[in-house]
Amino acid sequence: MQKTTLLLLLFFTISIIGQTTHNINAPEQIESLSLNAGDIVILADGTYTSDERIKFSPSTATAALPITFKAATPGGVVFTGGLRMSIGGDHVIVDGFHWKGGYGDSNFIEFRDGSDYANNSTIQNCAIDGLEISPDDKADDGTTSITKHRWIVLYGTNNTVINCSFMNKESAGALILVELYYNASQDGSTNTSCNNVGHTITKNYFYKYAKIDPSLSNSGDSETIRIGSSNNQNVNSNTTVSNNYFVEADGENEIITNKSKNNKFINNTFRRCRGSLVLRHGSNATVDGNYFLGEDVDGTGGIRITDSDHTITNNYIQDCITVASQAKWNNGITFIGGGDNAAVACAASNTTNGYQKSNNITISNNTIINTNAPLFYNTSKGTNDVTGTLSNNLIFFASGDANVSDVISGDTASAYNNMGTSLTYADNVYKGTSLGVTNSGFSEETGITATANGEIFTLSGTGSTSKGANMGSYMPTTDNMVGYGIGACFLNNSGANITNGNCTIQVSESLTISSLTTLPSEAGSYNVDVTANVGWTAVSNDSWITIDTNSGTGNATVSVSVTKNEDTNARTGSLTFTQVAGGDDIVRTLTINQEGADLTSTSTLINTGDSNDPVSIHSFSKEQVDGSTKFNYAKNILDKDTGTQWTADDGDILNGDYKGDGEYVIFDLSEEYNLEIIRIATDNKSDPYGFQIWVSTSGTSASDFTKIIPLTENLAITTTLGTRDEYDQYKITSKARYIKLVGFGRFNTEGDTRKSQWNNFTEIEFYGEPTALSTNNFETFSFQILPIPTKDVLHIRNINQPIKEIKLYSIDGKKVLEKKIRNTVQNFSLDISFLQSGLYIVKIDNEQKSFSKLITISN
């Protein structure tokens, strides 16, 4: 006789002071509940085999009264069939479930229910362990295709994944994907890419993501965490990934992939992870206070950099090593020399999936210990110069360590010379190895000592002060912390059940500071955003930097003001933000880089364009002139008008070479000069121009000339693309009477493939002094001031002795302008457009005395 049991009561509810607790004994029952703000749904402990997709999308929750779906006891509900979940609505919480085994699908748990995207919602104290792909979903077409299988997909805004454990993933596809496609405008009528997204991924445990066979298609989408995509890299994601623990998260070469703007990676620990934290697309990322502990496992790395405006500070990288096929990708800090447009604006409508330029990168106060290739330059995606500042970093190798290698290296012998020389290096120190290149921004400090502090080292001694990472109170996360504030509270690091875990959800204290791009040399004020849930104080560490706010609680905007940099050298300063004592004692340093004064302000323009201009066209090989529509004369390059140009088409590609023989213009300076600067402007094409500059002091035969730009490579490649009004500027030291500009047409950004044979140069400028001035000893001092009365610009001409400075005083004796003269000049110009009309006194000082003249300004 078959026994049939009729279950009369499927679930029951308890109402407590305005909120209702709903007890259910089957996960599907949640979809039939009518839920109100503050309600709690409790699923009875037990093992459930369902593989259905349930939807938890209440519409009535609020920030003060969220709606919660939870296990009766944390970890007491076990899903073995691969129960799928869609989380929709606002202010909902999923808590305490354990998915163990079973089959999932491409988006297993997703923060949306159709087009109902979750906002301000949370999954917490949950675990997913060993979820597999159904055999029916696996590719069986005989190709190398592999199905993507994502465990958590974040849609919407301000959602949180906290205190969860993700273990034993063996399928392709990002374990956590921040999907930003729906955060960008879809209909083109309104741009929403600039809106803040604001997800948080914190205090989670990621364990044993198996390395996916790289020969399979889609294997490259096997990140542990991916934030965004190439197509949506301009979205203002502002996602925070903090205080997570990654162990053997090997899925692919990119443990975390940054593909959107303004994300923060703070206080994470990576242990034996075969890959790197990769800034792939999207600008203005913050990477601060992370531990990368390779434990000498091959394939482990630290940080890889593409795109621009990133701040990489206070990271500790130890015992990482990659010597096999992926060596050029996983090192201590790896720089990529991509060439695509970087820092794509959030309002832009076009993006790229190429490798972007790495500009304005701040890399300061990082510690790299016993890690092979501490600073590595990868040219496989281009040789564009990395720009920014690399300062106060500390590289250390213990005596006899097997990983010892040069501080600076690359994938080719010339990688550093090709892409690493435009960074500003300052106050970096190293011990136990060789630098590998010539760079005055590093010093070997043999007095540094390493003292073991558990598994990491404290570095001290001569040369170590203010160098390397300041980790504050954050120590590396270890296995015995899993279940006790890290990961789900009911599992330990190996996935075994525990009953004494810490199930309290506590958001970590945080204090982050937005970065600033390299500032111009002029004085100015700039806003810095403080994002914090603690009290803090702020101080400036340099006299040329001031701030308007010295303390605060929580979020704030601080105005940072800098004085004008009168020196031609760039300078670096900092602000220090410190958490108010009594918490985690977080300290954040904001490095501020300011450009040096324009070189041209301390040097004399030779080809002034006025009636006394000494420079003329001596000869040229070709110009595009037909007398009716084409007037692209060689002389246009000297006319001070970037709207005109010299145009000439080069010949065929030479046999065995990648360029033609070049078309040229020879300039006659009228006498020999000590050249100091050459500036070149081109038209607004999107491809750069390849060129050379040669000089001669004697004649204009080919044998008379010596190449000075570039010195070692075949071609110099222009960098000011898409504009006619900006100049490429080259600082040189050379004597010349004749200068030859040779153009070879347009090239790719690497300069090894010609795209067009046409040259279009709009202007060229030469700066320097006649060599005769350095040897003549004038007995009398004279100069000429033009015009009188003057307006906007004051010209001082025919100065016949070296001078120190020029000062301008109002008639009442107040100094209104001062200019230091660093080099011998014969002609000089001053911008006076900001002065009011009236009488002024010009005072010129040479080495022995001062000379003054009264002038009239009629602005």
C-alpha positions, 0 to 999 in steps of 0.5 A: 500500500502506497502511503500518501502524506498531505502537507496542509501547512506549507509555511507560516508567518509570525508578525513582530512589531510591524515586520513579519517573519515568514517560515518556509520549507521549500525555496520556491515558496518565496515567490508566492509570498506578499512581502512588506518592508522589514519582512524576513523569510526563513528557509528551514534547514535541510538539503534541497536538490532543486535546480530551478531558478527562484526569484527574490524581487520584493518591491517594498523594502527600504534602507531602514527596513530591508527584506531578508531571505535567510537560512534558519541557521547559517550554512544549515540550508544546503543546495545540492542541485544547483538552485539558481537565484535572481535577486531583484528590487532594492534593499534586499538581503540574501543570507546564510545559504550553502550551494554545494555541488550541482549544476549551474548556468551562465549567470548562476546568481544574478542581481536582476530579475529580468529588467528589474535590476537590484540596487542597494542589495546584499548577498552575505554569509553564503558559500558556493563550492564545486558548482559545475556545468551541466553536461548538456551545456558543455560544448561538444561540437568538436571545437575548442569552444568552452562554455562561460559559467559565471557564479555571481553577476552584479547588475544595478547599483550599490550592491554588496557581496560580503563574507561569502566563500567561493571554492573549487571552480573548474569552469570558464567565466568570471567567478564574480562579474560586474556587468556594466552594459546596462549602466551605460546609455542604451538608446543614445538619448541620455548618457548614463555612463557617468553615473556612479555604480558603486558596488562593494565586494569585501571580506570574501574567500576565493579558493582554488579556481582551477587554471583553465586550459588557455588553448580553449576559446573563452578561457581568457574570460576566467577571472576571479573578479572582472569589473566591466568590459572593453565596450563599457570601460568608460562607465564610472563603476567606482566599485570597491574590492577590499579585504578579500582573501584569494588563495590559488585563484588561478583561473587565468592570468588576470586574477582581477581585471579592471575594465571600468573607471574609478575602481578601488582595490584595497587591503586584499591578500593574494596567496599562491595565485598564478596571475596578477591584479590587472588594470586592463581598461578604464582609468583612475584605479586605486590599488592600495595596501594589498599583499601579493604572496607568491610563496615561490609558486611559478606563475604568481605576480603582482600588478599589471598596468594598462591605461592611465591616471592610476594610483598604486601605493603601499602594496607589498609583493613577496616571493612572486616568480614567473619564469615560464611562458607567461613571464612577460605578463606576471612580474612584480609590477608590469608596465604595458606599452600600448598605444590606443587612446587612454582615459576614455571620458565617461561621456565618450561614445567610442571605446577600444579593446586594444592596449591603451597608453599608460599615462600619468601613473603614480607608483609610490611606496610599494615594497617588492621582496624576493620577487623576480623582475620587480619592475618589468617593461612589456613591449609586446603591445607597443612601445609607447612611453609610460608617463607619471611618477615612480617614487619611494619604492623599496626593492629587496633581495635576501642574500642568495635568494633564488629569485634575484634579478635586476630591478628593471628588466623587460621582454627585450633588451631595449624595452626600458629604453623604448618605453620606460624613460619618460617616467619620473623616477625619484627616491627609490631604493634597492638592495641585494641586486643590480639596477639593470639600467642607468637611472638616477632615481634609484640608489643602492642602500646596503644598510637596509636590513630585513627582520621577519615579522611572521611570514613577511618582513619589516625593512629598516636601517640606513636608506629605508626611512619613508620608503616602501609600503606603509600597511598600517594595521593590515596584516596578511590574511591567513587560512585560520581567519576563514570563517572568522570575519573572512568568508562564510562563517560556517566553513573553514579554509578547506570547506569543512563545516565549523560551528563557532564561526563569526557570523556578524557582518561588519563593514571594514573601516575604509579611507580612500583618496581620489588621485590627481593627474599631473598638474601644470606648472602654473598655480591652481586649485584642484578637488580631491574626493575623500571616501570614508566611513571613519573620522580623519585628519589631513596635512600637507607635507610640502610648503608649495601645497596647501589644503582648505580642509584639515579634518572630517568624518565620512566623505568630503571634498578637499580643495588642494592648492599648489603654487607655481613651479618656477623650476623647469624640473617637475616636482613631487609632493604629498598629502597625508590622510590619517584615520582618527585614532581608535580604529584600524589606524588607516593612513593614506598618502596622496602623491602630487606631481607638478610639471616643471616650467616650460623649457621655452620660458628659460631659453630664447626663440631663434626663429621669432617670425618678426622682421629680425628673424635670422632663420630662412629656408635654405633648400628643400626636396619637394613641396606640394604646390600647384598654383590653384588649390595646393599651396603647401610651401616649405616656407609655411613651416616658419610662418607662425601659423599652424593653419598652413603646412609644408606637404611632401610625399615620400617615395616608395618603401625601400627594399629591406626597410619599412620607410622611404628615403624621406623628404627634407627641408634645410633651415639656415640659422644665419650663424652658428647656435648652441641649440637647446630646444626644437619644437615641431607641430603637425596636422591633425591626422590620427596617425603619428609622423615619423621624422629625423632631425640632422644638424651641420655647422659647416655645409649642406652636403649629406656628409656634413650632417649629424643626426640628433633626433632620434639618437639611437632609433631610426625614427622619432614618432610624434605624439601630439595626435589629432591637433594642429596647435600642440607641439612635440618638444625635444630638449637637445644640446648641439651646435648648428648653423644648418638644420635638416628636417626629414619626414617619412610620412605617417606610421603606426604608434610603434613606428615600425609600419608606414601608413601613408607616404605624405608629410604634413608639418605645420611649424618648427621652432628652434631655441638657443643662443649664438655661439659667438655670445659665449666667447665675446667679452663686451665692454659696454652694456646695451639693449633695446626695448620695443615697441614704445609705447608697448602693448601685450608683449614687451620685446627686449632686443640686442642684449649684448651681455649676460643678464641675471633677471628682468624686473618690472615696477609700477611707477609707485615702486611696486614690483609687478613682474620678475623673470630669472634668466638662466641662459645667455640671451640676446633677445627676450619677450615678456607677456604684459597683457595682464598689466593696466595702462600706465608708466612702468620701470624696466630694470635689467640686472647683469653680473655687475650692475643694474640698468633701468628704463621708463616705459609706457604700457597702453593695454 
